[in-house]
Amino acid sequence: MKKTYIAPNIERNSAGNMNKYGAKSVVRHQDSIEGVLISNLVKEYGSPLIVLSEAQMRKRYRRLHDVMQMHYPKVEIAWSYKTNYLGAVCSIFHQEGARAEVVSRMEYEMARRLGIEGKDIIFNGPGKSPEALRIAIEESALIHIDHLDELYLIEKLAKELDLVPQVAIRVNMDTGIVPQWSRFGFNYENGEAYRTVQRLLSGKAMKLRGLHTHIGTFILDANPYYWAAKALLDLAQKIEQDHGIVLDYIDLGGGFASQNTLHSQYTPGEFASPSFDQYATAIGNAFNESSYVSKSLPTLVLETGRALVDEAGAIISSVLGKKNLPTGERAIILDAGVNTTITAWWYKLKVTPTRSFPGAYQNTIFYGPLCMNIDVIRPAVPFPDLHFGDIVLISPTGAYNNTQWMQFIEYRPKILLITETGQVELIRESETLADIIGRERIPEHLSKI
Ligand SMILES: *Cc1c(COP(=O)(O)O)cnc(C)c1O
């Protein structure tokens, strides 16, 4: 019998190169998540699969809360819905004691559905609709004002409803971060923030409860938080001196980096990202230096999203095929792409085989299943050979992927939660055609083809 011809092919063996840290690019395999065998998950639930760890979320929340409390006793965390608004995920953080931090009517309604009362909802967001503001005022949510038109609108609604809205002012400032995030709220340095406070107070329509800033995201230096805290505390002091108003809270927003590694970063995230303790020290220093704090003891609010949930998430994905690219790199086609894992555009995600592979490494690019050249889960890394049906783990992916995911070409997969006791819970069913077309209408004249 004649054998099928396979063209000869030379592969460059890229194993054995040491990085700056003297570590070899050895790809270790991982066959389980939180003690649950990955192969069993795929057998039972299929592929791809999004998996979240309850224990990781609770651990990181408690760690952040405890570490911050060592520096300043009055700390509250508000869960940033847009980071991951799966009901199960939000409920875990609410059980831990988090308030809800929402930025739209949709997120507001999500928090209310989970039983969070208006008074425990922080309503941020640069574009709140009049309807959303009306509900937030009626339910005494904490509304963080972004711009003057919003302030005027809240005044108007307050009169109409004969209620006193509970508000804070969003402030932006130079904390040394480039590019400076100046689109949210009112500027500190040019006096706009203080003038807005004066305008707000002269309107006598609402109660100023706090000050807020969100200086950026994935901030790889703890110092900007020192400057941010200092600026808000100085502003609070001025408000007290000039108007006799003592604020309840200072909200420093989110932005702590997870352990992921940005594409632009050479140093791996585990080494480059500040620890919770470094962020907490920077903030604690500003609070403990402030005479305003020693008199008034405002609550410190953090809206940490990414750093609490990124490491709690991973995607299990299967190899659909492979090919050799003209560049000499190997391409692996996975069944999960940037549709499920959009943070692949920002991070060098870790791709981990789920069984050991002997043999040579070759530079390998991981593509997803989408018809987009930019559907890359991971640009070239030295990797052992994989075959059809092999399973890999992509991580960390817990932050911003279940909210920014795209319903493009593919159905979205199942999401599993591994509970603290190692049980597997299905927390979101995979989509079917009915989910995709359920809200469509086909006009009568197009109903026959
Ligand atoms: C997105 C956002 C957060 C959470 O930011 P992370 O970088 O995920 O910690 C917090 N507060 C506000 C106002 C936000 O927009």
Boltz pocket constraint, residues with backbone or C-beta under 6 A from the ligand:
constraints:
  - pocket:
      binder: B
      contacts: [[A, 80], [A, 82], [A, 83], [A, 101], [A, 103], [A, 124], [A, 125], [A, 214], [A, 216], [A, 217], [A, 218], [A, 253], [A, 254], [A, 255], [A, 256], [A, 303], [A, 304], [A, 305], [A, 306], [A, 307]]
      max_distance: 6.0
